[in-house]
Amino acid sequence: MKTAEITIRDPFVLNDNGTYYLYGTRSETAWGNGNGFDVYQSTDLENWTGPTQIFKKPEGFWADKEYWAPECVKANGQYYLVATFGTSNRPKGIQILVADRPDGPFKLLSQKPITPEGWNCIDGSVFIDKNNDFWLIFSHGFPQEPRGAIVASKLSKDMSKLSGKPSELFLASDVDWTVPIPFAKEEFGLDGDNYFSDGPYLFYGYDNDLYMLWSSWSEKGYAMAISKSTTGEVDGPWVHTATPAYYGGGHGMVFSDSSMRKLVVWHSPNEFMKEHPTFIDLKELKTFYT
């Protein structure tokens, strides 16, 4: 299977000893009922095997929709899958799964989300900083938070719970290029201006400074941008480019290939059942680097 034949949203790549594992949201169930996650494998980022199911909804599990944005992190000699889950009668939350291998099978590490109860949280991403502190970065959105907050909290090193108080890093509504989502009233029944943020991913750049990929809504639709921590710390403050790095797709992440190039992968276009992983060298994005 070629890259262009894979139809997923929110792609995430783990390079594990020269084998690339590609995770993502199943496009066909992204906006409806969900019951699992898959992985694809490659040694060249063009030819893939899979999909192989790595997690299937267990009997009695609370979530039955919005199985979104799985990210795989290697730590403590194990592999952790960080993912968003939802259902009809409670807010979405972020839960962590664990396995002995990057291709699973994954099992629940905890029986409920680790994000704050009652918060609508999506797109959790684990970041391990230079001090070996573990962080969970995620989006806190409407209906509780119409400003589109990017939030960070310290995470326990066994990945089972938050170990600090969540704090806002910045708000989508404060960034120059973002606009309120135009379909908030029609699709969600929300009044007023409602901004959103999604897909936060922290990484150290070629210059060893700290950056974040994230996405929101722009005048040209869904878009992805890079922001920078002026202190090199997760707490920021964070500064933003005047325009996004890419229009028409988003929810990206950065990984190193076997030659230590930093590559970005995101889904494009942002159209139902047409989304595919897109790869580019980090230096080629119109960002702080150019």
N, C-alpha and C positions, 0 to 999 in steps of 0.2 A: 504494500500500500504506500502510495506517495503522499507527501505532506498535503498537497492540494486536494486529496481525496478524503482527508480527515475533517469531519464537521463537528467542531466543539466550540464552546465559548470559554473564556477565562483560562487560557492555556498556562500550564506551569511545567517547567522542565527541571528534573533532577539529573545531574551528571554523576553517576555512581560508578567509579572505576572504568570510565570510558564507555559505559552504556548509558544512553539517554532514555529517561522515563518521562513520558508526556502524559500529564493528567489534565482534566478539564471538566466543564459542565456539559452534560449531554444536551446537545442543541434541541433534540426532539421533545425533551421533557423539561426544558428550562423554565417554561411558563405554565407548567401543569403539574400533574402528579409525578413524583419521583420515587425511585427505590434503590438507587445505587450509584457507584462510580466505577470507572474503567481506567486502564492504563495502556499506552502504546509503547513499544520499545524500538530503539534504533541505535546504530553505531555511527551513522553519518548525517543525521538530521534530515534526511530526504526519503529513505526507505524504511518503512515501519512494519512491525508485526503487531497484531491485535485487532480490535480491542479485547483486552482480558479483564473480566470483572474482578475488582479487588474488594468491593464492599457491596453487600446486599442488605436491604432493610430487614433487621431481625424482627421476629414476632413480638408484637407489643411495643415496638419503638414508637415514640411520640410523633415523629415527623413523617409526613406523607407527601410533601411537595417542596419545591425550591431547594433541591439538592444542588448547591452551587459551589463553584470556585475551590475545588480541593487543591491544597498545596502540601507537598511532601517534604518533610524536614528530617535529616539524619542527625540523631543526637543520642547520647547515652547507650550507644551500641544497638539502637533500634530505629525504626522508621515511624514517623508520626504524620498522620493525615489531618490537616486542619481544614474544616469545611463548614459551610453555612447550611442550616436546615430550617424548614418552616412547616406550618400547618395552618388551618383556617381560623382557629380560635385563640391564637396567642402570637406574640411577636416572634420574628425570626431570631435565631441564636447561632452561636458558633460553638462547635463541639470538636473534640480531638479524638482521633482513633489511633491505634498502634498496631504494628506488625513487626515480624522479624525480618521481612524482606520488602524491597520497594514495590514488588508486584503482589504484595499481600499474601493471604487475605488479611484485611484489617478488621479489628474488633474495637468496640467502644472502650475508651479509656475511662470515661465517666458516663453516668446515665442521664445527665442533663447538660445544657449549655454552660460554658464557663463565663460567658459574658453576663453583665448585670441583668438580673431578673426584671422583666417588664420593659427592657430596652429593645428596640428593633435594630439588631446588629447584623451586618453582613461582611463578607470578604475578609476574614481573619487571616493575618499573615504573621508568621513568627520571624523575629529578627534577633540575632545574637550579636551583640556589639563587641567592641574591642576589649572590653573589660570582662567578657564572657557572661554578661548579664542577658537574661532571656526577656524578650518583650513580645506582647501581642499587640499588633496594630490592626485597627478595624474601622469600619464606617458605622456611624450612628446616624440613622436617618429618620425621615418622616414615618408615622405621624407625630412621634414625640419630638423630633428634632428637624424642623423645616429648613435649617441653615446648612445642612449637609456637613456634619462634623467628621473630621479624621481624629481618631482617639488612640491613645497608647496607654498600656498598663504593663508593669512588670509581671512576668510569668514565672511560676515555680519551675525549677529545672527538671522536675519530673513531668512537666507539661500538663499537670492535672488540674490546675486552678490558677487564677490570677493572684499574685502576691503583693500587688500594690493597688492604689486607688486610680481608676481611669482618669486621664486628663486630656483635654482637647489640645491637639497640636495646631490645628487651624480649621477654618470654616470655608466651605466652598463659596458661600455667599460673599466672602471678603476678597475673593480673587477676581481680578479685573476681567478675565475672559469668560467667566461663567455666567449663565443666565438661568432663570427659573425654568423648570421642566414645563413644556407647554401642555402636557396631557395630564397634569395633576388632578384637575377637576373631573375630566371625563373618565379616566381610568381608576382613580383612587378616591374620588369624592372629596378632594381637599380644596379649601378656599385659600386665597392669598398666595403669596410667592413661596414656592417650595423648591429649594435647591437640593441637589443630591451629590454625594461623592461615592465612588466605589473603587475597588481594586488597588488599595494602597500597598506598595511594595518598597521597602527600604533596601539600599545597597550602597556599598562604597565604590566610588567611581575610579577611573584610571588615575586620578589625582589624589586618591584616598580620602576625598571629602565625602560627606554623607548626603545622599540624594533619596528622593522618593518618586517613583512612578505612581500616578493615580489618574482617575478619569472622572469626568462630569459632563454636563450638558453645556454646549456652546451655541453661538448664533448659527453655526453650521451643523448642529446636531451633536451626537455623541463624539467625544474627543478625549485624547490622552495627553498628559503633560508631565513634566519633570519639575520638581521643586527641590530646594537645597536648604539644608540646615546651616545657618551661619556660624554655629559653634561646633559643628561636628557631633553634637549630641542629639539623641532622640527628642528631647524636650524642646529643641530649636533655640531661638525662633527660626521660622521657615520663610524663605523668600521664593517668589514665583516668577516665571517668565510671563511676558506680556501676552503671548499667544500659546496655544497648545503645540505640542510636538507633532501631533498627528490627528487628523479629522477622519471620521467615518469608521472608526474602530477603537479598541481600547482594552482595558484590563490587562496590562502587560506586566512582565517581570524580567529580571536580568539574571543570567547565569553565565558561567565560564565554560567554554568548550575545552576540548582536550589539548588545544594549543594555547590556552589561557586567554583567548579573545573573549571580551565581554559582549554577549549577544542579548538582544531584546527579543522577546516573543510576545505577541498580542493577537487578539482575534480581529479579523477584518474580512468582509465588511460587517457592519453591525445589523445584519438582516437575518430573519428567522430561516434556519436551515441552509444558510449560505456562508456561515461563519467558518473560517479556516485559520489555522496558526500561520502567522507571518513572522519571519525571522529577519533581523538586520543587525549589523554591528552597531554597538552603542554610539560610536563616533559618527555614524551617518544620520542619526536623529538631529533635528534642529533643536538644540537644547543649550544648556550652559557651555557645552563643549565647542559650539560653533559660533 
